[in-house]
Amino acid sequence: MTKLQLRAFLYQLGSFAILFISFRFLIFKYTDLTGLFVPFTAFVVGTILSPKFQAVKTRDGEKLFMSWLFVKGIKEL
């Protein structure tokens, strides 16, 4: 695993964790869901809304790219 691949993994894990914890709190506080439905719903919402990071080898070397639901296209970081 290269340095950029590790960075992409950590960015993706961090962004998912932030969204998962936030949505778990919001779902627990503002809905009537109980039990396993709260973390499962937060997992699904966090998975859909979290940005996707990927390290790609190009002619210019390895680069880090991000794709997100709210951003049109793929952005280079």
MDTraj code that builds the backbone (N, CA, C; nanometers):
import mdtraj as md
import numpy as np

residues = "MET THR LYS LEU GLN LEU ARG ALA PHE LEU TYR GLN LEU GLY SER PHE ALA ILE LEU PHE ILE SER PHE ARG PHE LEU ILE PHE LYS TYR THR ASP LEU THR GLY LEU PHE VAL PRO PHE THR ALA PHE VAL VAL GLY THR ILE LEU SER PRO LYS PHE GLN ALA VAL LYS THR ARG ASP GLY GLU LYS LEU PHE MET SER TRP LEU PHE VAL LYS GLY ILE LYS GLU LEU".split()
xyz = np.array([
    [0.0847, -0.1168, 0.0000],
    [0.0000, 0.0000, 0.0000],
    [0.0900, 0.1240, 0.0000],
    [0.0707, 0.2083, -0.0968],
    [0.1535, 0.3279, -0.1074],
    [0.1037, 0.4355, -0.0116],
    [0.1827, 0.5415, -0.0031],
    [0.1510, 0.6511, 0.0879],
    [0.0179, 0.7183, 0.0506],
    [-0.0057, 0.7390, -0.0791],
    [-0.1305, 0.8026, -0.1219],
    [-0.2502, 0.7097, -0.1045],
    [-0.2308, 0.5803, -0.1231],
    [-0.3402, 0.4861, -0.0999],
    [-0.3795, 0.4857, 0.0475],
    [-0.2797, 0.4906, 0.1347],
    [-0.3068, 0.4966, 0.2776],
    [-0.3776, 0.6267, 0.3133],
    [-0.3353, 0.7371, 0.2542],
    [-0.3997, 0.8658, 0.2789],
    [-0.5449, 0.8639, 0.2305],
    [-0.5694, 0.8051, 0.1119],
    [-0.7061, 0.7953, 0.0609],
    [-0.7927, 0.7112, 0.1540],
    [-0.7383, 0.6008, 0.2038],
    [-0.8124, 0.5157, 0.2964],
    [-0.8456, 0.5901, 0.4248],
    [-0.7498, 0.6630, 0.4790],
    [-0.7729, 0.7361, 0.6040],
    [-0.8722, 0.8508, 0.5848],
    [-0.8642, 0.9208, 0.4717],
    [-0.9609, 1.0274, 0.4428],
    [-1.1019, 0.9698, 0.4320],
    [-1.1147, 0.8583, 0.3616],
    [-1.2455, 0.7979, 0.3433],
    [-1.2998, 0.7460, 0.4764],
    [-1.2151, 0.6845, 0.5555],
    [-1.2567, 0.6349, 0.6862],
    [-1.2971, 0.7501, 0.7787],
    [-1.2190, 0.8561, 0.7796],
    [-1.2490, 0.9712, 0.8645],
    [-1.3783, 1.0405, 0.8255],
    [-1.3973, 1.0603, 0.6953],
    [-1.5193, 1.1288, 0.6513],
    [-1.6425, 1.0426, 0.6790],
    [-1.6310, 0.9101, 0.6605],
    [-1.7436, 0.8237, 0.6925],
    [-1.7721, 0.8246, 0.8421],
    [-1.6675, 0.8200, 0.9239],
    [-1.6858, 0.8172, 1.0690],
    [-1.7552, 0.9437, 1.1180],
    [-1.7153, 1.0578, 1.0663],
    [-1.7781, 1.1842, 1.1063],
    [-1.9262, 1.1857, 1.0686],
    [-1.9567, 1.1437, 0.9458],
    [-2.0962, 1.1422, 0.9028],
    [-2.1769, 1.0372, 0.9785],
    [-2.1191, 0.9190, 1.0020],
    [-2.1897, 0.8131, 1.0733],
    [-2.2262, 0.8559, 1.2146],
    [-2.1297, 0.9109, 1.2871],
    [-2.1555, 0.9535, 1.4251],
    [-2.2577, 1.0667, 1.4282],
    [-2.2458, 1.1612, 1.3351],
    [-2.3415, 1.2728, 1.3297],
    [-2.4825, 1.2241, 1.3014],
    [-2.4968, 1.1391, 1.2000],
    [-2.6299, 1.0908, 1.1654],
    [-2.6859, 0.9969, 1.2718],
    [-2.6004, 0.9207, 1.3374],
    [-2.6499, 0.8340, 1.4442],
    [-2.7097, 0.9186, 1.5570],
    [-2.6410, 1.0246, 1.5928],
    [-2.6938, 1.1152, 1.6958],
    [-2.8248, 1.1791, 1.6512],
    [-2.8274, 1.2312, 1.5279],
    [-2.9479, 1.2990, 1.4789],
    [-3.0666, 1.2037, 1.4671],
    [-3.0410, 1.0831, 1.4183],
    [-3.1492, 0.9861, 1.4036],
    [-3.2023, 0.9442, 1.5404],
    [-3.1125, 0.9227, 1.6359],
    [-3.1545, 0.8837, 1.7698],
    [-3.2364, 0.9936, 1.8364],
    [-3.1939, 1.1180, 1.8170],
    [-3.2583, 1.2302, 1.8861],
    [-3.3912, 1.2704, 1.8218],
    [-3.3995, 1.2675, 1.6882],
    [-3.5149, 1.3263, 1.6207],
    [-3.6093, 1.2259, 1.5550],
    [-3.5855, 1.0960, 1.5692],
    [-3.6793, 0.9974, 1.5157],
    [-3.7197, 0.9018, 1.6264],
    [-3.8177, 0.8190, 1.5985],
    [-3.8646, 0.7206, 1.6956],
    [-3.8002, 0.5839, 1.6741],
    [-3.6937, 0.5766, 1.5948],
    [-3.6270, 0.4486, 1.5723],
    [-3.5553, 0.4029, 1.6990],
    [-3.5521, 0.2720, 1.7204],
    [-3.4843, 0.2167, 1.8377],
    [-3.4040, 0.0942, 1.7958],
    [-3.3192, 0.0482, 1.8853],
    [-3.2434, -0.0747, 1.8630],
    [-3.1422, -0.0618, 1.7505],
    [-3.1342, -0.1676, 1.6700],
    [-3.0359, -0.1716, 1.5611],
    [-3.0740, -0.0843, 1.4417],
    [-3.1961, -0.0344, 1.4397],
    [-3.2375, 0.0505, 1.3279],
    [-3.1625, 0.1833, 1.3259],
    [-3.1246, 0.2333, 1.4406],
    [-3.0529, 0.3620, 1.4479],
    [-2.9149, 0.3513, 1.3825],
    [-2.8258, 0.2593, 1.4239],
    [-2.6945, 0.2530, 1.3575],
    [-2.7023, 0.2035, 1.2135],
    [-2.7986, 0.1164, 1.1834],
    [-2.8115, 0.0685, 1.0454],
    [-2.8508, 0.1824, 0.9521],
    [-2.9469, 0.2638, 0.9936],
    [-2.9886, 0.3778, 0.9126],
    [-2.8749, 0.4792, 0.8995],
    [-2.8028, 0.5036, 1.0081],
    [-2.6889, 0.5955, 1.0021],
    [-2.5800, 0.5411, 0.9104],
    [-2.5590, 0.4092, 0.9103],
    [-2.4604, 0.3472, 0.8216],
    [-2.4978, 0.3678, 0.6754],
    [-2.6237, 0.3439, 0.6410],
    [-2.6679, 0.3585, 0.5019],
    [-2.6557, 0.5041, 0.4562],
    [-2.7023, 0.5972, 0.5380],
    [-2.6952, 0.7394, 0.5023],
    [-2.5498, 0.7849, 0.4935],
    [-2.4662, 0.7429, 0.5886],
    [-2.3250, 0.7798, 0.5862],
    [-2.2527, 0.7233, 0.4653],
    [-2.2858, 0.6010, 0.4264],
    [-2.2239, 0.5397, 0.3086],
    [-2.2616, 0.6140, 0.1817],
    [-2.3864, 0.6536, 0.1702],
    [-2.4315, 0.7239, 0.0491],
    [-2.3727, 0.8645, 0.0414],
    [-2.3666, 0.9350, 0.1531],
    [-2.3267, 1.0757, 0.1516],
    [-2.1765, 1.1007, 0.1675],
    [-2.0991, 1.0018, 0.2089],
    [-1.9557, 1.0260, 0.2310],
    [-1.8807, 1.0330, 0.0978],
    [-1.7803, 1.1186, 0.0894],
    [-1.7019, 1.1278, -0.0333],
    [-1.6147, 1.0039, -0.0521],
    [-1.5847, 0.9728, -0.1781],
    [-1.5007, 0.8581, -0.2110],
    [-1.3631, 0.9098, -0.2551],
    [-1.2576, 0.8570, -0.1944],
    [-1.1206, 0.8955, -0.2266],
    [-1.0513, 0.7781, -0.2931],
    [-0.9637, 0.8083, -0.3921],
    [-0.8923, 0.7024, -0.4617],
    [-0.7575, 0.7539, -0.5088],
    [-0.6539, 0.6718, -0.4898],
    [-0.5204, 0.7030, -0.5404],
    [-0.5038, 0.6315, -0.6737],
    [-0.4655, 0.7074, -0.7775],
    [-0.4552, 0.6530, -0.9128],
    [-0.3169, 0.6837, -0.9679],
    [-0.2564, 0.5839, -1.0317],
    [-0.1280, 0.6052, -1.0985],
    [-0.1543, 0.6613, -1.2383],
    [-0.0980, 0.7790, -1.2657],
    [-0.1126, 0.8439, -1.3953],
    [0.0253, 0.8578, -1.4588],
    [0.0283, 0.9178, -1.5765],
    [0.1570, 0.9411, -1.6426],
    [0.2447, 1.0369, -1.5631],
    [0.1821, 1.1269, -1.4891],
    [0.2551, 1.2264, -1.4099],
    [0.2911, 1.1751, -1.2707],
    [0.2582, 1.0509, -1.2401],
    [0.2827, 0.9955, -1.1075],
    [0.1514, 0.9622, -1.0402],
    [0.1575, 0.9252, -0.9155],
    [0.0367, 0.8886, -0.8426],
    [-0.0346, 1.0141, -0.7926],
    [-0.1677, 1.0168, -0.8100],
    [-0.2472, 1.1326, -0.7695],
    [-0.3667, 1.0855, -0.6881],
    [-0.4170, 1.1758, -0.6052],
    [-0.5312, 1.1484, -0.5191],
    [-0.6542, 1.2180, -0.5765],
    [-0.7619, 1.1428, -0.5940],
    [-0.8854, 1.1963, -0.6491],
    [-0.9998, 1.1761, -0.5507],
    [-1.0997, 1.2662, -0.5597],
    [-1.2169, 1.2584, -0.4748],
    [-1.3423, 1.2699, -0.5593],
    [-1.4405, 1.1870, -0.5292],
    [-1.5707, 1.1941, -0.5939],
    [-1.6744, 1.2048, -0.4832],
    [-1.7728, 1.2943, -0.5027],
    [-1.8727, 1.3162, -0.4005],
    [-2.0069, 1.3393, -0.4666],
    [-2.1126, 1.3046, -0.3985],
    [-2.2475, 1.3170, -0.4504],
    [-2.2815, 1.4619, -0.4838],
    [-2.2303, 1.5571, -0.4051],
    [-2.2656, 1.6979, -0.4206],
    [-2.1712, 1.7757, -0.5123],
    [-2.0696, 1.7100, -0.5668],
    [-1.9735, 1.7757, -0.6547],
    [-1.9809, 1.7087, -0.7908],
    [-1.9948, 1.7866, -0.8952],
    [-2.0049, 1.7323, -1.0292],
    [-1.8665, 1.6889, -1.0783],
    [-1.8523, 1.5651, -1.1171],
    [-1.7260, 1.5144, -1.1681],
    [-1.6330, 1.4679, -1.0574],
    [-1.5096, 1.4417, -1.0960],
    [-1.4068, 1.3929, -1.0037],
    [-1.3035, 1.5037, -0.9860],
    [-1.2714, 1.5347, -0.8622],
    [-1.1786, 1.6432, -0.8322],
    [-1.0428, 1.5862, -0.7915],
    [-0.9364, 1.6485, -0.8397],
    [-0.8013, 1.6096, -0.7997],
    [-0.7629, 1.6861, -0.6736],
    [-0.7042, 1.6168, -0.5779],
    [-0.6614, 1.6812, -0.4547],
    [-0.5137, 1.7099, -0.4572],
])
top = md.Topology()
chain = top.add_chain()
for i, resn in enumerate(residues, 1):
    res = top.add_residue(resn, chain, resSeq=i)
    for name in ("N", "CA", "C"):
        top.add_atom(name, md.element.get_by_symbol(name[0]), res)
traj = md.Trajectory(xyz[None], top)
